[in-house]
């Protein structure tokens, strides 16, 4: 069934995403049976709890519990919502195409026999064919976003992940001009992006200003375009604010440090698109069982 506007099935932001006209790329994929480039879709590494709807008509297609990382470069599911997806022979005569059973919009292809999950099925779906609808519990959960860059994101993530009030943290790239950057591009200083972390925190447990102070103590805010031995603009110190009150708080903390005699070079910049890093960067030091080589806690407040 299609999305119920304003009813129990949907949330306003999901309704707006579904009802707006398809752009040229969405038409190419959904109507003309095209394929988005691998590793480029916004839902490829998406891990939130909820369900995925048809971008064209809003019909529920997949539950997040059935999503898995197949490494193929596109969102993968090992089961669909019963009756939501139709299988048809692909025009190439070899593969099986999958389309929305309600409107016929192209989704991708389905493969079996790969032994990637116990269900032995992989729905390989284009992100542009989907719209995500979060679980109501998750949609209503408290949370404010903070984005910090201060050297290699491995160390910033490791030292900030257990701060009180932090609900989630992920490394990624932001502040540049290239969409879907790779680690190699960012390290080569070819994108303008900084290595950064995106934090979701509960403002009832911790203030943004407290997080900024913690950030200023786990890296050196006086070192320009680098952190320890890591040198380059991608390792710059920068706070990307998501609201005017965050900018004001960040500037207060910087002023306080300057009054203490620290020649702070940290930039304060409006937040822009944040691109999550490749999976192997997440929780890097936790998985390695080691400690950061260029980040340590230094009390400054």
C-alpha positions as CSV (number, residue, x, y, z in Angstrom):
1,X,0.0,0.0,0.0
2,X,1.3,3.5,-0.6
3,X,2.4,5.9,2.1
4,X,-0.5,7.2,4.2
5,X,0.0,11.0,4.2
6,X,-0.1,12.1,7.8
7,X,-1.4,8.7,9.0
8,X,0.1,6.0,11.1
9,X,2.3,4.8,8.3
10,X,4.4,7.8,7.8
11,X,6.2,10.9,9.1
12,X,6.1,14.3,7.4
13,X,9.7,14.3,6.2
14,X,9.2,10.9,4.5
15,X,6.0,12.0,2.9
16,X,7.7,15.1,1.4
17,X,10.5,13.0,0.0
18,X,8.1,10.6,-1.7
19,X,5.7,13.2,-3.1
20,X,8.3,15.5,-4.7
21,X,8.9,15.0,-8.4
22,X,11.6,12.6,-9.5
23,X,14.9,14.3,-10.5
24,X,16.8,13.3,-13.6
25,X,18.9,10.7,-11.9
26,X,15.9,9.2,-10.2
27,X,14.0,9.0,-13.5
28,X,17.1,7.4,-15.1
29,X,17.1,4.6,-12.5
30,X,13.5,4.2,-11.6
31,X,11.8,4.7,-14.9
32,X,14.5,3.9,-17.4
33,X,16.0,0.9,-15.4
34,X,19.4,2.5,-14.9
35,X,21.9,1.8,-12.2
36,X,23.6,4.3,-9.8
37,X,27.4,4.0,-9.4
38,X,28.5,1.5,-6.7
39,X,29.4,2.8,-3.3
40,X,27.7,6.1,-4.1
41,X,24.2,5.7,-2.7
42,X,23.1,7.4,0.5
43,X,21.7,4.1,1.9
44,X,24.7,1.9,1.1
45,X,26.1,2.2,4.6
46,X,22.9,3.2,6.2
47,X,22.2,1.4,9.5
48,X,19.3,3.1,11.2
49,X,16.2,1.2,12.4
50,X,13.1,1.6,10.2
51,X,11.9,0.6,6.8
52,X,12.6,1.5,3.2
53,X,9.8,2.8,0.9
54,X,9.5,3.1,-2.8
55,X,10.7,6.5,-3.8
56,X,8.0,6.9,-6.5
57,X,4.9,5.7,-4.8
58,X,5.7,5.3,-1.1
59,X,4.9,1.6,-0.8
60,X,6.9,-0.1,2.0
61,X,9.5,-2.4,0.5
62,X,12.1,-3.5,3.0
63,X,12.6,-3.6,6.8
64,X,16.0,-2.5,8.2
65,X,16.3,-5.8,10.0
66,X,16.7,-7.5,6.7
67,X,19.5,-5.2,5.5
68,X,23.1,-6.5,5.5
69,X,26.5,-5.4,4.2
70,X,27.3,-7.6,1.2
71,X,30.2,-5.5,0.1
72,X,28.7,-5.1,-3.4
73,X,28.4,-1.3,-3.3
74,X,24.6,-1.1,-3.2
75,X,22.1,-1.5,-0.3
76,X,21.5,-5.2,0.2
77,X,18.5,-7.0,1.7
78,X,17.9,-10.7,2.2
79,X,14.1,-10.4,2.3
80,X,11.4,-8.0,1.2
81,X,8.1,-7.1,2.9
82,X,5.8,-9.9,1.8
83,X,4.1,-8.9,-1.5
84,X,6.0,-5.7,-1.9
85,X,8.5,-6.6,-4.6
86,X,7.9,-8.3,-7.9
87,X,10.5,-10.3,-9.8
88,X,10.7,-10.1,-13.6
89,X,13.2,-11.4,-16.2
90,X,15.8,-8.8,-17.0
91,X,16.2,-7.6,-20.5
92,X,19.7,-9.0,-20.5
93,X,18.2,-12.5,-20.4
94,X,20.4,-13.5,-17.5
95,X,19.5,-11.6,-14.3
96,X,16.3,-11.2,-12.4
97,X,15.0,-7.6,-12.1
98,X,13.1,-6.5,-9.0
99,X,10.4,-3.8,-9.2
100,X,8.0,-2.2,-6.8
101,X,4.9,-4.4,-6.9
102,X,2.7,-1.4,-6.5
103,X,3.9,1.0,-9.2
104,X,6.5,-1.0,-11.2
105,X,9.4,1.3,-10.4
106,X,12.8,-0.3,-11.0
107,X,14.6,-1.2,-7.8
108,X,17.6,-3.4,-8.9
109,X,18.2,-7.1,-9.1
110,X,17.9,-10.2,-6.9
111,X,20.5,-12.9,-6.6
112,X,20.3,-16.3,-4.9
113,X,22.8,-19.0,-4.0
114,X,25.6,-16.7,-2.8
115,X,25.5,-17.9,0.8
116,X,25.9,-14.4,2.2
117,X,23.2,-14.9,4.8
118,X,21.1,-17.9,6.0
119,X,18.3,-16.8,3.7
120,X,20.7,-17.1,0.8
121,X,19.1,-14.2,-1.1
122,X,20.4,-10.7,-2.0
123,X,18.2,-7.9,-3.2
124,X,20.7,-5.5,-4.7
125,X,18.8,-2.1,-4.7
126,X,19.6,1.4,-5.9
127,X,19.5,4.0,-3.1
128,X,17.7,6.5,-5.4
129,X,14.8,4.0,-5.7
130,X,14.3,4.2,-1.9
131,X,13.2,6.6,0.8
132,X,13.9,5.7,4.4
133,X,11.2,5.9,7.1
134,X,12.7,5.7,10.6
135,X,11.0,3.8,13.4
136,X,8.9,6.2,15.4
137,X,10.9,5.5,18.5
138,X,14.1,6.4,16.7
139,X,12.5,9.4,15.0
140,X,11.4,10.8,18.4
141,X,14.6,10.0,20.2
142,X,16.5,13.0,21.7
143,X,19.5,14.0,19.8
144,X,21.5,17.0,18.5
145,X,24.3,16.7,15.9
146,X,27.8,18.0,16.4
147,X,30.7,17.8,13.9
148,X,34.3,18.1,14.9
149,X,37.6,17.8,12.9
150,X,40.9,17.7,14.6
151,X,43.5,15.4,12.9
152,X,43.0,11.8,12.1
153,X,39.4,10.8,12.8
154,X,40.5,7.5,14.3
155,X,41.8,9.3,17.4
156,X,39.0,11.9,17.7
157,X,36.4,9.1,17.5
158,X,38.2,6.9,20.0
159,X,38.6,9.7,22.7
160,X,35.2,11.2,22.3
161,X,33.0,8.1,21.9
162,X,32.5,7.6,25.6
163,X,31.9,11.2,26.5
164,X,28.8,11.5,28.7
165,X,25.7,12.2,26.6
166,X,27.1,10.9,23.3
167,X,24.5,8.7,21.7
168,X,26.5,7.8,18.5
169,X,29.7,8.8,16.7
170,X,31.0,8.1,13.2
171,X,34.0,9.1,11.2
172,X,33.7,10.8,7.9
173,X,34.6,13.6,5.6
174,X,33.2,17.2,5.4
175,X,34.0,20.8,4.5
176,X,35.1,20.1,1.0
177,X,33.7,20.2,-2.6
178,X,33.7,16.6,-3.8
179,X,30.7,14.3,-3.4
180,X,31.2,10.8,-2.0
181,X,34.9,11.2,-1.4
182,X,37.2,8.3,-0.8
183,X,39.8,8.0,1.9
184,X,42.5,8.1,-0.7
185,X,41.2,11.3,-2.3
186,X,40.9,13.0,1.1
187,X,44.4,11.9,2.1
188,X,45.7,13.2,-1.2
189,X,44.2,16.6,-0.4
190,X,42.2,16.5,-3.6
191,X,38.8,17.2,-2.1
192,X,39.0,20.1,0.4
193,X,37.4,17.8,3.0
194,X,38.6,17.4,6.5
195,X,38.6,14.1,8.4
196,X,35.9,14.6,11.0
197,X,33.5,12.9,13.3
198,X,29.7,13.4,13.4
199,X,28.3,13.0,16.9
200,X,24.7,12.7,18.0
201,X,24.3,13.7,21.6
202,X,21.5,14.2,24.1
203,X,21.4,17.9,25.1
204,X,19.7,16.9,28.3
205,X,22.8,15.0,29.4
206,X,25.5,17.2,28.0
207,X,25.7,20.7,26.5
208,X,27.3,21.4,23.1
209,X,29.7,23.8,24.9
210,X,30.9,21.0,27.2
211,X,31.5,18.8,24.1
212,X,33.5,21.6,22.5
213,X,35.7,21.9,25.7
214,X,36.2,18.1,25.6
215,X,37.2,18.3,21.9
216,X,39.7,21.1,22.6
217,X,41.3,18.9,25.2
218,X,41.8,15.7,23.1
219,X,43.6,17.5,20.2
220,X,45.9,20.5,19.8
221,X,43.8,23.4,18.7
222,X,46.9,25.5,18.2
223,X,48.4,23.4,15.4
224,X,47.4,24.6,12.0
225,X,46.7,22.1,9.1
226,X,47.9,19.1,11.0
227,X,47.8,17.2,14.2
228,X,51.0,15.8,15.6
229,X,52.9,14.1,12.7
230,X,49.8,14.1,10.5
231,X,50.3,17.2,8.3
232,X,47.8,18.5,5.7
233,X,44.7,20.6,5.4
234,X,42.6,17.4,5.8
235,X,43.9,17.2,9.4
236,X,42.9,20.8,10.2
237,X,41.1,21.8,13.5
238,X,37.6,22.8,12.7
239,X,34.1,22.9,14.3
240,X,31.2,22.6,11.9
241,X,28.1,24.1,13.6
242,X,24.6,23.0,12.8
243,X,22.8,25.9,14.5
244,X,23.7,29.5,15.5
245,X,23.7,28.6,19.2
246,X,26.5,26.1,18.4
247,X,28.6,28.7,16.7
248,X,28.2,31.1,19.7
249,X,29.2,28.3,22.1
250,X,32.2,27.3,20.0
251,X,33.4,31.0,19.8
252,X,33.0,31.4,23.6
253,X,35.2,28.4,24.2
254,X,37.8,29.6,21.7
255,X,37.8,33.1,23.3
256,X,38.3,31.5,26.7
257,X,41.3,29.5,25.5
258,X,42.8,32.6,23.9
259,X,42.4,34.5,27.2
260,X,44.3,31.6,28.8
261,X,47.2,32.3,26.3
262,X,46.5,29.5,23.8
263,X,47.0,30.7,20.1
264,X,43.9,28.8,18.9
265,X,43.6,28.3,15.1
266,X,40.4,26.2,15.2
267,X,37.9,27.3,12.5
268,X,34.2,27.6,13.2
269,X,32.3,26.9,10.0
270,X,28.6,26.2,9.0
271,X,28.0,22.4,8.6
272,X,27.7,21.1,5.1
273,X,27.3,17.6,3.7
274,X,28.9,14.9,5.8
275,X,30.1,11.7,4.0
276,X,30.5,8.7,6.3
277,X,33.9,7.0,6.0
278,X,34.5,3.6,4.7
279,X,33.5,0.8,7.1
280,X,37.0,-0.2,8.1
281,X,37.6,3.3,9.7
282,X,34.8,2.9,12.2
283,X,35.9,2.1,15.8
284,X,39.5,1.7,14.4
285,X,41.4,1.8,17.7
286,X,38.8,-0.2,19.5
287,X,39.1,-3.0,16.9
288,X,42.9,-2.8,16.9
289,X,43.2,-2.7,20.7
290,X,45.7,0.1,20.6
291,X,45.7,3.8,21.5
292,X,45.9,6.9,19.3
293,X,49.4,8.1,18.3
294,X,48.5,11.7,17.8
295,X,45.7,12.4,20.3
296,X,45.8,12.5,24.0
297,X,43.8,14.2,26.7
298,X,45.4,17.5,28.0
299,X,43.5,19.5,30.6
300,X,42.9,23.1,29.4
301,X,39.9,24.1,31.4
